Amino acid sequence: MSDVFLALKHWAKTGPADDFWLWAIGLLIAALIGFFISFTTLHRKRIIEDTPTSKIRSAAQGYVELIGYGQLMEGQPIVAPLTGTICTWYKYSVDEHKQSGKNSKWVTIRSGTSDELFLIKDETGQCIIDPEGAHVTSTNKDIWHGAESNPLSGPLSANKKRPFLSGLGRHRRYRYTEERLHTDESLYAIGLYKTVGGAGVKFNINEDVRELIREWKADTETLMKKYDADNNGEIDLQEWQKVRQAAYDHVVEMHGEQKTLPPVNIMNKTNDSRRPFILSAIEENDLIYRLHIYSVLSLSLFILCGSLSTWLISMRLAA
């Protein structure tokens, strides 16, 4: 161990400048990445620990934690693209093994993540999950290889056809990865919970009017055709009053229609980075433990790489 330490110390003082600074900066970047991951995972762990579990029927509007099981909504099922498995959510990638001389690497040529709606249910009711922007932890993950960019068989068939060590060449040119949340699978969810529709729902008319006007402004051509009465190429004060009145009337009508509909519970991402949107097939306690381990390992990476880079740079400058 002392020989390694002495050799490293000697290299820090006399090694080629380009190589030294490449390694020193790389270690600093690794330390910063470790710190960021540690901070993020620790924050998620505390959020999960500090947020009480709610029942769907009695959940308050806002940031809520639910525990239930996943279900498909009525209509077309959600089908994972590589295995053809019916599921509630999927994420996949297809990587191609490329070689240039002595160097080789996997390059992602196709990937995707499901954003289709599905349900979480408990004994009191159900809630629609909009998974866009969610941090998803699944327990179903398949990785297998094949000779075509589109897999000709699923992971089990592919593994049965060839032993693991057979043909790292053309038969294993492509790597397929697919993660899934399955129906009837235990599901933990924490995110922005809101109820849409129903007689008791409350609306923020002013905010909805402002949001509608922002949408109309994005389509300038249509806005000018409808409200530029004098065709002078701009909307004056009186014309803007008509725009606001039209938006107000539209929002009031929309709110009236929503009150006649049965209430629907929806959970989706928040607009607050401090309140993450998390979906997990792992039970809450296991998820907390996993985040704790990730945080400790990332913090260890930060301390190790940060200390080593600082020591190397100090040796270099002292020389």
TALIN-V915843 format. One record per residue. N is the residue number from 0. RES is the residue in one letter. PHI is phi in radians with two decimals (none if undefined). Layout:
BEGIN
N_RES_PHI ; N_RES_PHI
END
This chain:
BEGIN
0_M_none ; 1_S_-1.16 ; 2_D_-1.13 ; 3_V_-1.11 ; 4_F_-1.10 ; 5_L_-1.15 ; 6_A_-1.12 ; 7_L_-1.13 ; 8_K_-1.14 ; 9_H_-1.12 ; 10_W_-1.11 ; 11_A_-1.07 ; 12_K_-1.51 ; 13_T_-2.13 ; 14_G_-1.14 ; 15_P_-0.94 ; 16_A_-1.06 ; 17_D_-1.07 ; 18_D_-1.12 ; 19_F_-1.09 ; 20_W_-1.21 ; 21_L_-1.10 ; 22_W_-1.19 ; 23_A_-1.10 ; 24_I_-1.19 ; 25_G_-1.06 ; 26_L_-1.15 ; 27_L_-1.12 ; 28_I_-1.12 ; 29_A_-1.07 ; 30_A_-1.12 ; 31_L_-1.15 ; 32_I_-1.10 ; 33_G_-1.06 ; 34_F_-1.14 ; 35_F_-1.10 ; 36_I_-1.11 ; 37_S_-1.09 ; 38_F_-1.11 ; 39_T_-1.13 ; 40_T_-1.19 ; 41_L_-1.15 ; 42_H_-1.11 ; 43_R_-1.10 ; 44_K_-1.04 ; 45_R_-1.19 ; 46_I_-1.05 ; 47_I_-1.12 ; 48_E_-1.15 ; 49_D_-1.56 ; 50_T_-1.70 ; 51_P_-1.25 ; 52_T_-1.36 ; 53_S_-1.94 ; 54_K_-1.52 ; 55_I_-1.06 ; 56_R_-1.14 ; 57_S_-1.90 ; 58_A_-1.15 ; 59_A_-1.35 ; 60_Q_-1.28 ; 61_G_2.29 ; 62_Y_-1.39 ; 63_V_-2.38 ; 64_E_-1.92 ; 65_L_-2.18 ; 66_I_-2.31 ; 67_G_-2.86 ; 68_Y_-2.49 ; 69_G_-1.45 ; 70_Q_-2.51 ; 71_L_-1.38 ; 72_M_-1.45 ; 73_E_-1.14 ; 74_G_1.94 ; 75_Q_-1.14 ; 76_P_-1.27 ; 77_I_-1.56 ; 78_V_-2.10 ; 79_A_-1.14 ; 80_P_-1.27 ; 81_L_-1.61 ; 82_T_-1.75 ; 83_G_1.28 ; 84_T_-1.39 ; 85_I_-1.31 ; 86_C_-2.63 ; 87_T_-1.76 ; 88_W_-2.76 ; 89_Y_-2.57 ; 90_K_-2.51 ; 91_Y_-2.47 ; 92_S_-2.66 ; 93_V_-2.11 ; 94_D_-1.97 ; 95_E_-1.91 ; 96_H_-1.47 ; 97_K_-2.05 ; 98_Q_-2.24 ; 99_S_-2.34 ; 100_G_1.16 ; 101_K_-1.52 ; 102_N_-1.67 ; 103_S_-2.51 ; 104_K_-2.80 ; 105_W_-1.63 ; 106_V_-2.10 ; 107_T_-1.27 ; 108_I_-1.85 ; 109_R_-2.79 ; 110_S_-2.75 ; 111_G_-3.03 ; 112_T_-2.36 ; 113_S_-1.17 ; 114_D_-2.19 ; 115_E_-1.41 ; 116_L_-1.27 ; 117_F_-2.57 ; 118_L_-1.99 ; 119_I_-2.01 ; 120_K_-2.17 ; 121_D_-2.29 ; 122_E_-1.23 ; 123_T_-1.86 ; 124_G_2.94 ; 125_Q_-2.42 ; 126_C_-2.47 ; 127_I_-1.34 ; 128_I_-1.83 ; 129_D_-1.78 ; 130_P_-1.36 ; 131_E_-1.05 ; 132_G_1.44 ; 133_A_-1.45 ; 134_H_-1.56 ; 135_V_-1.85 ; 136_T_-2.04 ; 137_S_-1.93 ; 138_T_-1.92 ; 139_N_-2.00 ; 140_K_-2.42 ; 141_D_-2.06 ; 142_I_-2.30 ; 143_W_-2.61 ; 144_H_-2.21 ; 145_G_-2.86 ; 146_A_-1.72 ; 147_E_-2.12 ; 148_S_-1.19 ; 149_N_-1.83 ; 150_P_-1.06 ; 151_L_-1.49 ; 152_S_-2.66 ; 153_G_-1.36 ; 154_P_-1.09 ; 155_L_-1.20 ; 156_S_-1.12 ; 157_A_-1.10 ; 158_N_-1.22 ; 159_K_-1.29 ; 160_K_-1.22 ; 161_R_-2.36 ; 162_P_-1.06 ; 163_F_-1.03 ; 164_L_-1.53 ; 165_S_-1.45 ; 166_G_0.96 ; 167_L_-1.50 ; 168_G_-1.59 ; 169_R_-1.16 ; 170_H_-1.25 ; 171_R_-2.20 ; 172_R_-1.23 ; 173_Y_-2.00 ; 174_R_-2.06 ; 175_Y_-1.98 ; 176_T_-2.28 ; 177_E_-2.51 ; 178_E_-1.98 ; 179_R_-2.57 ; 180_L_-1.83 ; 181_H_-1.75 ; 182_T_-1.14 ; 183_D_1.12 ; 184_E_-1.54 ; 185_S_-0.95 ; 186_L_-2.41 ; 187_Y_-1.80 ; 188_A_-2.47 ; 189_I_-2.43 ; 190_G_-3.10 ; 191_L_-1.45 ; 192_Y_-1.82 ; 193_K_-2.58 ; 194_T_-1.91 ; 195_V_-1.91 ; 196_G_1.49 ; 197_G_1.67 ; 198_A_-1.14 ; 199_G_-1.57 ; 200_V_-1.20 ; 201_K_-1.88 ; 202_F_-2.12 ; 203_N_-1.82 ; 204_I_-1.08 ; 205_N_-1.06 ; 206_E_-1.15 ; 207_D_-1.17 ; 208_V_-1.13 ; 209_R_-1.07 ; 210_E_-1.14 ; 211_L_-1.14 ; 212_I_-1.11 ; 213_R_-1.07 ; 214_E_-1.13 ; 215_W_-1.13 ; 216_K_-1.09 ; 217_A_-1.15 ; 218_D_-1.84 ; 219_T_-1.04 ; 220_E_-1.06 ; 221_T_-1.15 ; 222_L_-1.06 ; 223_M_-1.17 ; 224_K_-1.10 ; 225_K_-1.45 ; 226_Y_-2.18 ; 227_D_-1.50 ; 228_A_-1.13 ; 229_D_-1.61 ; 230_N_0.91 ; 231_N_-1.69 ; 232_G_1.47 ; 233_E_-2.62 ; 234_I_-1.79 ; 235_D_-1.46 ; 236_L_-1.07 ; 237_Q_-1.13 ; 238_E_-1.19 ; 239_W_-1.16 ; 240_Q_-1.08 ; 241_K_-1.18 ; 242_V_-1.07 ; 243_R_-1.11 ; 244_Q_-1.14 ; 245_A_-1.11 ; 246_A_-1.13 ; 247_Y_-1.07 ; 248_D_-1.07 ; 249_H_-1.15 ; 250_V_-1.14 ; 251_V_-1.06 ; 252_E_-1.11 ; 253_M_-1.12 ; 254_H_-1.10 ; 255_G_-1.09 ; 256_E_-1.15 ; 257_Q_-1.14 ; 258_K_-1.20 ; 259_T_-1.49 ; 260_L_-1.49 ; 261_P_-1.13 ; 262_P_-1.14 ; 263_V_-2.20 ; 264_N_-1.60 ; 265_I_-2.33 ; 266_M_-2.15 ; 267_N_-2.57 ; 268_K_-1.27 ; 269_T_-1.63 ; 270_N_-1.74 ; 271_D_-2.05 ; 272_S_-1.12 ; 273_R_-1.38 ; 274_R_-2.13 ; 275_P_-1.24 ; 276_F_-1.73 ; 277_I_-2.16 ; 278_L_-2.17 ; 279_S_-2.58 ; 280_A_-1.48 ; 281_I_-1.52 ; 282_E_-1.09 ; 283_E_-0.95 ; 284_N_-1.10 ; 285_D_-1.19 ; 286_L_-1.14 ; 287_I_-1.05 ; 288_Y_-1.11 ; 289_R_-1.10 ; 290_L_-1.11 ; 291_H_-1.09 ; 292_I_-1.11 ; 293_Y_-1.01 ; 294_S_-1.13 ; 295_V_-1.12 ; 296_L_-1.11 ; 297_S_-1.17 ; 298_L_-1.14 ; 299_S_-1.11 ; 300_L_-1.08 ; 301_F_-1.05 ; 302_I_-1.17 ; 303_L_-1.13 ; 304_C_-1.20 ; 305_G_-1.13 ; 306_S_-1.16 ; 307_L_-1.14 ; 308_S_-1.15 ; 309_T_-1.11 ; 310_W_-1.14 ; 311_L_-1.07 ; 312_I_-1.15 ; 313_S_-1.13 ; 314_M_-1.12 ; 315_R_-1.14 ; 316_L_-1.19 ; 317_A_-1.20 ; 318_A_-1.35
END
